[in-house]
Amino acid sequence: MMPFYVYIILCAGGSFYTGYTKNIDRRLKLHLAGRGARYTRINKPERVVYIELFDSRAKAMKREREIKRMTHKQKRDLINSQNGVADRAEVGLY
């Protein structure tokens, strides 16, 4: 069974985009090439700041919905908790 990923991308202007996929490398290349989600075509992606791994599509979709309902601060706190970054979401591009 293929794993599924939930990811958060930091976009230009400081906004976040959250999505899920079963092929993280391919999906990120699409976002960076301007052929991903409409949101990332308008708000240029800068770097991936968060990734979670799931064993089913249903679990990944549920988690994506949970994250999308979070406030910007809650997303930043989630990102920082995974990356050990104090107060700013800054990690290298995946």
PyMOL commands that set and color helices and strands:
alter all, ss='L'
color gray80, all
select helices_A, chain A and resi 12-14+24-32+38-42+57-68+72-83
alter helices_A, ss='H'
color red, helices_A
select strands_A, chain A and resi 4-11+16-21+45-54
alter strands_A, ss='S'
color yellow, strands_A
deselect
rebuild
show_as cartoon
